[in-house]
Structures are given as structure tokens and as C-alpha cells.
Amino acid sequence: PVSLSHAVPLGAAALVPAFLYPLFGVLKSSEVAAEYCKDTTLLLMGVICLAASIEKWNLHKRIALRMVMIAGAKPGMLVLGFMCCTVFLSMWLSNTSTTAMVMPIAEAVLQQLISTGVADTQEDSETVEATEDDYKEENLEKNQLERLYPISIPEPKKEKESKNSRYPTKRDHMICKCLSLSITYAATIGGLITITGTSTNLIFAEQFNNRYPDAKVINFGTWFIFSFPIAIIMLLLTWVWLHFLFLGCNFRETCSLSKKRKTRREMLSERKIHDEYIKLGPISYPEVVTGVFFILMTLLWFTREPGFVPGWTSLFEKKGYRTDATVSVLLGFLLFLIPARRPFSRSPRTTAGGGSTERDPDPLAPMITWKDFQNLMPWEIVILVGGGYALAAGCKVSGLSVWIGRQLEPMSGLPPWMVTLLACLLVSAVTEFASNPATLTVFLPILSALSETLKINPLHTLIPATMCVSFGVMLPVGNPPNAIVFSYGHVQISDMVKAGFGVNLIGVLVVMLAITTWGVPLFNLTEFPDWAIDRNVTGSL
């Protein structure tokens, strides 16, 4: 209740089990402390090392600008380009960090669209303001780079526009709304794809592995195979929904790649994006190293235990010692050792700004420093995840999970898909008003006990609930990315509620589609597994 009401910070609320359980004799202090640092904590630390290198050397900015250049400046394709870029980055970085990185770039593009013309060529009544906007273009271009970095959440900008509006036309305002909301939704979608994409995925993985240690079915590969199609379908449907809501149904006009259909403002915006990319300079040695580590980490995660063929862990005599965290921490550690300057090179090192000619005072400076890691490491999330593990351990030892499961026995007459749908709808409703990690921490033990009582494969309810808890996208308080986008001032709460309801509905339907189709053979959901039977018998005793 403390974490759900936000009476204290979430990190502080997560420490409550650390003193309550020992005081009331539920768990020993040493046992509670052990719950706060698990394998997933090390996995997160390794990923943050890579994320720190990506951010330090501006690789994320290069990726974002390149993808937007490919998409072009047509409103529909521009939104889709930013969504694809955000989804990709959010797979590896936190949703909040991704939104904070991409939104300033999007804001500069939006300001360019606004300042390079008054209206579309179809709206003749607004064209008399073109001269005024050309003047604004010259002034805004000088300040756009200053707004990009360092990343911060700016106050809504108050520009003096005719008719007391920031936007020359209503269509400009709709484009701003559509692009802004698309970024926060894309960050949420991207976080679903990998087990490290968001804290709720980590909470599920660790609680599931703790409760069912013999399962051995949840790893980076199986999660990716299940969630990647979900993300692709959600991405396309969300884009269509936002386009319909804010840009209308004329997809041919807003998504055409033909140069003949481009307006003056779109061509100027493309030129501006291209200039921003050119200013990054040629790709630097640290960016190459970061990219190689990124690809290497992904490949090692996929090939550790792919399932259909022996993984690289089969080369070792002792089994079960190496996990995804082993790969993550190893590569993260190497980033502290590898110099950021090219070996045997006397040329000055390129800095994160992209082309500084100042000679580095330390030629052996590593790719990242501890300060870089510390600035990006979300310690509150680590404690929050640990608090979730401690809460689950207390429910298990005290018998609370078994008691809750018995109270839910009247639901035994419902088919599995109906139980899963009710769980998804309940979780997605609660998470609109409470934090995602706190909501999932409360519901996971309940749903596990429910599945065991009804003799349903626990994955049938736990995986959809874990994904649906991320769909708190209807309000600014639903999650931090929503708050970041809302702070730019382009969207109102009514816009978020209207668009977010559609995205929430799309998410629940796609997750239900996945769990009843390709999720069935992937996780063998038609049978009540032995590892759940063993846990059920132990819990009853």
C-alpha cells in the first residue's frame, strides 16, 4: 500500500520487508537481505555498463538520426521512423532513458516543421503568415542544438504566435501530438522485447525462477521469440491508431516517399536532420567498439541455451553455472578495461561531442568510467526489484500465497483464456494509477497461487500479466516516459487518455493473441507442468 499510494519514494517503500519480516518473525534478517541482490541485479548492472557507453559516445543519437533520415519528413513516415528508432533503443536501455534521449531530437524536428512554413499547401487561408514563420525559422535554428543536449525535461515553450497559438495551423498541432505520444508508446513497446528491457520483466523472471527453480524455461532467447512478434504487431497497430486519431486516414498523402509530393517545409526538415547527422562526424573508434559489444552481447545471450540446438554452455563440464548475467557482467567489465583511444594511433581521440581535436590527457582512458556507470545506474530500481523478491519470499514462507489461491477456487470453472484475460484487464487497470513494479510485485504471487489452484500452467497467466502491467499509458502519472512527453506541452491529459485507451486495448488483445497461438508450443501451455506440480505439493504441505 505504501508504494501504491506514493506516500514515500518507491525505493524506500521497497525496504519495508527488510525490517518488518525480522521484527514479526517471518524471515531472518540475513534471509531477507539475500533477496535484495539476485542474478538479475548483476544482469542489469552489465546492461547499464553498455548503456553508459552508448550514451557517452552518442551512438544512440547516430542511430536515431540515421533512422529518421531513412524514414523522411512526411508526417506519417516521420512518426513511424521515430517509433522504430525508439523501440530499438528501448530494447536495451530503460524506457525512461530512451524517451529522454529521443524526445529532444523529436522536439527539434517538430520546431523545424513549425518554423519552416505556416500551413500545408491545401490550407490557403493560412499562407499569409509565411514571412513571419520564415523569420522564426532563422531564430529557432540557432537554438535547436542547445535544446538537444544535455538531456533534460524542458518547461513548455511559450512562443508568440498569431491567434494566441504556438502552432501555425491545427494540423501542425496534430503532428506534434502524434509524434510526442508515439515516442512514449514506442518506448513501452520496446521494453517488452527483452528480459532486461524494463524492470517489470526482471521482477517476473526472478520471482518465477525463485518460485519454480526446476522450470528452466525463461531466458533471453525464449522471451525474445515470444515478445518480438508482439512488439512488431503492436508497433504497426499503434502507428495506424495514432495516425487515424491525429492525422486522419489519408495514408497515401502523409506516408508517400515520392520527392514530387514533398512540401517545402518537409524538404527543409530533412535537410536539417541531415545537417545534424553530418555534425556528428565520421563514426569514431569508441562507437565501433560499443557497437561490437552490443552485437556480441546479443549473440551470446541468444546462443547460450537456444533450446533447439546445444548452446555454448554445453562446452563446459559443469552445467547451470552460467546465465545471461554472466555474459552481461563480463562484457560490462571489459568496457572498464578497453581504452577509448585506437591502439597504435597518435591522432587525437574523438570525444562524445563528435569531432573535438583536443588531445586526450590520458591516452589509456577506458571506454567508460565508474562515474559514467554511476550516473546511469538506477539504484532505486535495484532496491525496488529486491523488495519485490523479499515480498514474494514472505508470501511463500507465511503461506499467504496458498491461502489466496484457495479463496480463488470458485474460478475453477472458467477456461484458461478467460482467467488470463481477466488478469490482464485487472492489471492494466490498476497500473494506470500505481507504479508498474509495485503493481506486478503484488499480483505475481496471487496469480501464481491462482494458476496452481486451477491447474493452469503458471506461464499462461504470469507472462500476459507481466506484459500488460507496462500498458499504463493513459495518464502522465502512469509511467515516467509519459511524464517526460507531457512536460513538453504538446499534449493534454485528454489526448493521452483517448490515445492511451486505444493502445491499452491493442496491447491486451495482441498479448492474448500471442499466449493462445505461438506461446502454446513455445512454453507447452496445454499441460500443467511437473515443475508446477512439485511446487503445488510443497506449498500444500
C-alpha positions in Angstrom: 0.0 0.0 0.0 2.8 2.4 0.7 4.3 2.0 -2.7 1.0 2.1 -4.5 0.0 5.4 -2.8 3.4 7.1 -3.4 3.4 8.2 0.3 7.2 7.6 0.3 9.6 7.0 -2.6 9.3 3.6 -4.2 12.9 2.7 -3.3 12.2 3.5 0.4 8.9 1.6 0.3 10.8 -1.5 -1.0 12.9 -1.5 2.2 9.8 -2.2 4.3 10.2 -6.0 4.2 13.8 -5.7 5.4 12.7 -4.6 8.9 9.1 -5.9 9.1 9.8 -9.5 8.4 12.6 -9.9 11.0 10.5 -7.9 13.6 7.5 -10.2 13.2 9.4 -13.4 12.8 8.6 -14.1 9.2 12.2 -14.3 7.9 15.6 -13.8 9.4 17.4 -10.6 8.6 20.1 -12.4 6.7 17.5 -14.2 4.6 15.7 -11.0 3.7 19.0 -9.3 2.8 19.8 -12.2 0.4 16.6 -11.4 -1.5 17.8 -7.9 -2.4 20.7 -9.0 -4.6 19.9 -11.7 -7.2 21.2 -12.8 -10.5 19.0 -10.3 -12.3 20.8 -7.5 -10.4 24.1 -8.4 -12.0 22.4 -8.7 -15.3 21.1 -5.2 -15.0 24.5 -3.8 -14.0 26.1 -5.3 -17.1 23.5 -3.9 -19.4 23.8 -0.4 -17.7 27.6 -0.5 -18.5 26.8 -1.0 -22.2 24.1 1.7 -22.0 26.6 4.1 -20.4 28.9 3.5 -23.3 26.2 4.0 -25.9 25.1 7.3 -24.3 28.7 8.6 -23.6 29.8 8.2 -27.3 26.5 9.4 -28.8 25.8 6.1 -30.6 22.1 6.4 -29.7 22.0 9.8 -31.4 23.6 8.5 -34.6 21.2 5.6 -34.7 18.2 7.9 -34.1 19.1 10.4 -36.8 20.0 7.7 -39.3 16.7 6.0 -38.9 14.8 9.3 -39.2 16.8 10.1 -42.4 15.7 6.8 -43.9 12.1 7.5 -43.0 11.9 11.0 -44.4 9.9 14.1 -43.2 6.5 13.1 -44.3 4.4 13.2 -41.1 3.3 9.5 -41.2 6.7 8.2 -42.1 8.4 10.5 -39.7 6.3 9.2 -36.8 7.0 5.6 -37.9 10.7 6.3 -38.2 10.9 7.7 -34.7 8.8 4.8 -33.3 11.2 2.2 -34.9 14.2 4.0 -33.5 12.7 4.3 -30.0 11.6 0.6 -30.0 15.1 -0.5 -30.9 16.8 1.7 -28.2 14.3 0.8 -25.6 15.1 -2.9 -26.0 18.5 -2.3 -24.4 18.1 1.0 -22.4 15.4 1.8 -19.9 12.1 3.2 -21.2 12.7 6.4 -19.3 16.3 6.9 -20.6 15.2 6.2 -24.2 12.4 8.7 -24.0 14.7 11.3 -22.5 17.2 10.7 -25.3 14.9 10.7 -28.3 12.4 13.4 -27.3 14.8 16.3 -27.6 15.7 15.2 -31.1 12.0 14.9 -31.9 11.3 18.3 -30.4 14.0 19.9 -32.7 12.4 18.3 -35.7 8.9 19.5 -34.6 10.1 23.0 -34.2 11.7 22.8 -37.6 8.4 21.7 -39.1 6.6 24.5 -37.4 9.1 27.2 -38.3 9.7 26.4 -41.9 6.1 27.1 -43.1 2.8 28.2 -41.9 0.4 25.7 -43.4 0.1 22.8 -45.8 -0.4 23.8 -49.4 -4.0 22.7 -49.1 -4.8 25.4 -46.5 -4.7 28.6 -48.5 -6.2 30.7 -45.8 -3.1 30.4 -43.6 -0.4 31.2 -46.2 -0.3 35.0 -45.4 1.8 34.2 -42.3 4.7 32.6 -44.3 7.0 35.6 -44.0 6.6 35.7 -40.2 7.4 32.0 -39.9 10.5 32.3 -42.1 11.8 34.9 -39.7 11.1 32.5 -36.8 12.9 29.8 -38.7 16.2 31.8 -38.7 15.9 32.4 -34.9 14.8 28.9 -34.0 17.6 27.2 -35.9 20.2 28.9 -33.8 18.8 27.5 -30.6 17.7 24.0 -31.6 21.1 22.3 -30.9 21.2 23.9 -27.5 17.9 22.2 -26.6 19.2 18.7 -27.7 21.9 18.0 -25.1 22.4 17.8 -22.2 19.2 15.9 -22.0 16.7 17.5 -19.7 12.9 17.9 -19.4 12.3 21.4 -20.5 9.5 23.7 -19.5 6.8 24.1 -22.1 7.9 26.8 -24.5 5.8 29.8 -24.9 6.2 31.3 -28.4 4.4 34.4 -29.6 2.3 33.1 -32.4 -0.7 34.7 -34.1 -4.1 33.8 -32.8 -2.5 33.1 -29.4 -1.3 29.7 -30.5 2.1 28.0 -30.6 1.2 26.3 -33.8 0.5 28.0 -37.2 -2.3 25.5 -38.0 -4.3 22.9 -36.3 -2.6 20.3 -38.4 0.8 21.3 -37.1 -0.6 20.8 -33.6 -1.9 17.3 -34.5 1.5 16.3 -35.9 3.2 17.4 -32.6 0.7 15.4 -30.6 1.1 12.4 -32.7 4.9 12.3 -32.7 5.1 13.1 -29.0 2.8 10.3 -28.0 4.3 7.9 -30.4 7.6 8.1 -28.6 6.3 7.2 -25.2 4.2 4.3 -26.6 7.2 3.0 -28.7 9.4 3.1 -25.6 6.9 0.9 -23.8 6.6 -1.5 -26.7 10.4 -1.8 -27.0 10.7 -2.5 -23.3 8.6 -5.7 -23.8 11.0 -7.3 -26.2 13.9 -8.2 -24.0 14.1 -9.6 -20.5 16.2 -6.6 -19.5 14.0 -4.1 -21.4 12.1 -2.9 -18.3 12.2 -3.6 -14.5 8.9 -5.5 -14.6 10.4 -8.1 -16.9 13.3 -8.6 -14.4 10.8 -8.8 -11.5 8.9 -11.5 -13.3 12.0 -13.5 -14.3 13.5 -13.6 -10.8 10.2 -14.3 -9.0 9.3 -17.0 -11.4 12.8 -18.7 -11.2 12.7 -18.4 -7.4 9.2 -20.0 -7.1 9.8 -22.6 -9.8 13.6 -23.4 -9.7 13.1 -26.5 -11.9 11.3 -24.8 -14.7 14.3 -23.7 -16.8 12.0 -22.2 -19.5 12.5 -18.4 -19.1 15.7 -17.0 -20.6 16.7 -14.2 -23.0 16.0 -16.4 -26.1 12.6 -17.7 -25.2 11.4 -14.4 -24.0 12.6 -12.7 -27.2 11.0 -15.3 -29.5 7.7 -14.8 -27.7 7.7 -11.0 -27.4 9.3 -9.8 -30.6 6.2 -10.6 -32.8 4.0 -8.9 -30.1 6.1 -5.8 -30.4 6.0 -5.7 -34.2 2.2 -6.1 -34.3 1.8 -3.6 -31.6 4.1 -1.1 -33.3 2.2 -1.2 -36.6 -1.3 -1.1 -35.0 -0.3 1.7 -32.6 1.1 3.7 -35.5 -2.1 3.2 -37.5 -4.2 4.1 -34.5 -2.3 7.3 -33.8 -2.3 8.2 -37.5 -6.1 7.8 -37.6 -6.6 9.7 -34.4 -4.4 12.7 -35.2 -3.5 12.7 -38.9 -6.6 11.2 -40.4 -7.0 8.3 -42.9 -5.0 9.8 -45.8 -2.1 7.5 -45.5 -1.1 8.0 -49.1 -0.5 11.7 -48.6 1.3 11.5 -45.2 3.4 8.4 -46.0 4.5 8.9 -49.6 8.2 8.6 -50.2 7.9 10.4 -53.6 10.0 13.6 -53.8 7.3 15.2 -56.0 4.9 15.1 -53.1 7.2 16.7 -50.6 6.4 20.3 -49.4 9.0 23.0 -48.8 8.9 22.6 -45.0 9.4 18.8 -45.3 12.4 19.2 -47.6 13.9 21.8 -45.2 13.3 19.5 -42.2 15.1 16.6 -44.0 18.0 19.0 -44.7 18.1 20.0 -41.0 18.2 16.3 -39.9 20.9 15.6 -42.4 22.9 18.5 -41.2 22.6 17.2 -37.6 23.9 13.9 -38.7 26.8 15.4 -40.6 27.8 17.3 -37.5 28.4 14.0 -35.7 31.3 13.5 -38.0 32.6 10.1 -39.2 31.9 7.1 -36.9 34.5 7.0 -34.1 36.5 4.2 -32.7 34.6 4.1 -29.4 31.3 3.9 -31.3 32.6 0.9 -33.2 33.7 -0.8 -30.0 30.4 -0.1 -28.4 28.5 -1.5 -31.5 30.7 -4.6 -31.5 30.0 -5.2 -27.8 26.3 -4.6 -28.4 26.2 -7.3 -31.1 28.4 -9.7 -29.1 26.2 -9.4 -26.0 23.1 -10.1 -28.0 24.6 -13.1 -29.8 26.0 -14.7 -26.6 22.6 -14.3 -25.0 20.8 -15.9 -27.9 23.3 -18.8 -28.2 23.7 -19.6 -24.5 20.8 -22.1 -24.4 18.8 -21.7 -27.6 16.8 -24.9 -27.0 16.7 -26.3 -30.5 20.5 -26.8 -30.6 23.1 -27.1 -27.9 24.3 -23.7 -26.7 27.9 -22.6 -25.9 27.3 -23.5 -22.2 27.4 -27.2 -23.3 31.2 -26.7 -23.8 31.6 -26.5 -20.1 31.7 -29.6 -17.9 29.5 -28.2 -15.0 26.0 -27.2 -16.1 23.8 -24.5 -14.7 26.6 -22.2 -13.6 26.4 -19.7 -16.4 23.4 -17.4 -17.0 22.7 -14.3 -19.1 24.1 -12.3 -16.2 27.5 -13.9 -16.7 27.7 -12.6 -20.3 26.4 -9.2 -19.2 28.8 -8.6 -16.4 31.8 -10.0 -18.4 31.3 -7.6 -21.3 30.4 -4.7 -18.9 33.7 -5.3 -17.0 35.7 -5.2 -20.2 34.4 -1.8 -21.0 36.2 -0.5 -18.0 39.5 -2.0 -19.3 39.5 -1.3 -23.1 41.0 2.1 -23.9 38.7 4.5 -25.7 41.6 5.5 -28.0 42.5 3.4 -31.0 45.6 1.3 -30.4 48.8 2.5 -32.0 47.2 5.7 -33.1 48.8 9.1 -32.5 45.7 11.1 -33.6 43.6 12.9 -31.0 40.7 10.9 -29.6 37.3 11.9 -30.8 35.1 13.0 -28.0 31.4 12.3 -27.4 30.6 15.7 -29.0 31.7 14.2 -32.3 34.9 15.7 -33.6 36.9 17.6 -31.0 40.6 18.0 -31.8 41.8 18.4 -28.2 44.4 15.8 -27.3 43.2 13.5 -24.5 45.4 14.0 -21.4 45.0 10.2 -20.6 45.7 8.0 -23.7 44.7 4.9 -21.7 41.3 6.3 -20.5 38.8 3.4 -20.7 35.6 3.3 -22.7 33.6 4.1 -19.6 34.5 5.2 -16.1 32.8 4.3 -12.8 31.3 7.8 -12.8 29.6 7.1 -16.2 28.2 3.9 -14.8 27.1 5.5 -11.5 25.3 8.3 -13.4 23.1 5.8 -15.3 22.7 3.0 -12.8 19.1 3.1 -11.4 19.7 2.0 -7.8 16.2 2.7 -6.9 15.0 0.1 -9.4 17.5 -2.4 -8.0 16.2 -1.9 -4.4 12.6 -1.9 -5.7 13.2 -5.2 -7.6 14.8 -6.6 -4.5 11.9 -5.6 -2.4 9.6 -7.5 -4.7 11.7 -10.6 -4.2 11.6 -10.2 -0.5 7.8 -9.7 -0.6 7.4 -12.9 -2.6 9.6 -14.8 -0.2 7.5 -13.6 2.7 4.3 -14.7 0.9 5.8 -18.1 0.3 7.1 -18.7 3.8 4.0 -17.4 5.6 1.6 -19.4 3.4 -0.2 -16.3 2.2 0.0 -17.4 -1.4 -1.6 -20.7 -0.7 -4.4 -19.1 1.3 -5.1 -16.6 -1.5 -5.1 -19.4 -4.1 -7.8 -21.3 -2.1 -10.0 -18.2 -1.9 -9.9 -18.1 -5.7 -11.1 -21.7 -6.2 -14.6 -20.6 -7.4 -12.9 -19.5 -10.6 -12.0 -23.1 -11.4 -15.0 -23.4 -13.8 -13.5 -20.7 -16.2 -11.4 -21.7 -19.2 -7.7 -20.7 -19.0 -8.0 -17.9 -21.6 -10.8 -16.3 -19.6 -8.7 -16.4 -16.4 -5.8 -14.8 -18.3 -8.0 -12.1 -19.9 -9.4 -11.1 -16.5 -5.9 -11.0 -15.1 -4.7 -8.8 -18.0 -7.6 -6.4 -17.7 -7.3 -6.1 -13.9 -3.5 -5.5 -14.0 -3.7 -3.0 -16.8 -6.4 -1.0 -15.0 -4.5 -0.9 -11.6 -1.2 0.1 -13.2 -2.8 3.3 -14.6 -2.8 4.7 -11.1 0.1 2.8 -9.4 3.7 2.2 -10.4 4.3 -0.8 -12.7 6.8 -2.6 -10.5 4.7 -2.2 -7.4 1.6 -3.5 -9.2 3.4 -6.5 -10.6 5.0 -7.3 -7.3 1.6 -7.5 -5.6 -0.1 -9.5 -8.4 2.6 -12.1 -9.3 2.2 -14.3 -6.1 -1.6 -14.1 -6.3 -1.6 -15.2 -10.0 0.9 -17.9 -9.3 -1.3 -19.3 -6.5 -4.4 -19.0 -8.7 -2.7 -20.9 -11.5 -1.6 -23.7 -9.2 -5.1 -24.0 -7.7 -6.8 -24.1 -11.1 -4.2 -26.5 -12.5 -3.2 -24.0 -15.3 0.3 -23.6 -16.5 1.5 -20.6 -14.4 3.1 -19.0 -17.5 -0.4 -18.8 -19.1 -1.3 -16.0 -16.6 2.1 -14.7 -15.5 3.6 -13.7 -18.8 0.5 -11.8 -20.1 0.1 -10.0 -16.7 3.8 -9.0 -16.8 3.4 -7.5 -20.3 0.0 -5.8 -19.6 1.4 -4.1 -16.5 3.5 -2.0 -18.8 0.4 -0.6 -20.5 -0.2 2.2 -18.0 -0.2 4.8 -20.8 -3.4 6.7 -20.3 -2.2 9.3 -17.7 1.1 11.3 -17.2 1.5 9.5 -13.8 1.2 6.1 -15.4 5.0 5.9 -16.0 8.0 8.2 -16.3 8.1 8.3 -20.2 4.5 9.6 -20.1 5.5 12.4 -17.7 8.5 13.4 -19.9 6.4 13.7 -23.1 3.6 15.5 -21.2 6.1 18.1 -19.9 6.9 19.3 -23.5 3.4 20.8 -23.6 2.2 19.4 -26.9 -0.4 17.1 -25.5 -3.2 17.4 -22.9 -4.4 14.8 -20.5 -7.5 14.3 -22.7 -5.2 13.4 -25.6 -3.3 10.9 -23.5 -6.5 9.2 -22.2 -8.0 9.0 -25.7 -4.9 7.7 -27.4 -3.8 5.6 -24.4 -7.1 3.7 -24.2 -6.7 2.5 -27.8 -3.0 1.5 -27.2 -4.0 -0.3 -24.0 -6.7 -2.2 -25.8 -4.4 -3.1 -28.7 -1.8 -4.3 -26.2 -4.2 -6.6 -24.3 -5.6 -8.1 -27.5 -2.2 -8.7 -29.1 -0.9 -10.3 -25.9 -4.0 -12.6 -25.7 -3.4 -13.5 -29.3 0.2 -14.4 -28.6 -0.5 -16.5 -25.5 -3.1 -18.5 -27.3 -1.2 -19.1 -30.5 2.6 -19.2 -30.8 3.0 -19.1 -27.0 1.3 -22.5 -26.6 4.1 -24.6 -28.4 6.9 -22.4 -27.1 6.0 -22.8 -23.4 3.9 -26.0 -23.7 0.9 -24.2 -22.2 -1.6 -27.0 -22.8 -0.2 -29.1 -19.9 0.2 -28.4 -16.2 4.0 -28.9 -15.9 5.8 -31.1 -13.5 7.7 -28.2 -12.0 4.4 -26.5 -11.1 3.1 -29.8 -9.6 6.1 -30.2 -7.4 5.7 -26.6 -6.2 2.0 -27.1 -5.6 2.5 -30.2 -3.5 5.3 -28.5 -1.5 3.1 -25.4 -0.9 0.2 -27.6 0.3 2.3 -29.3 2.8 
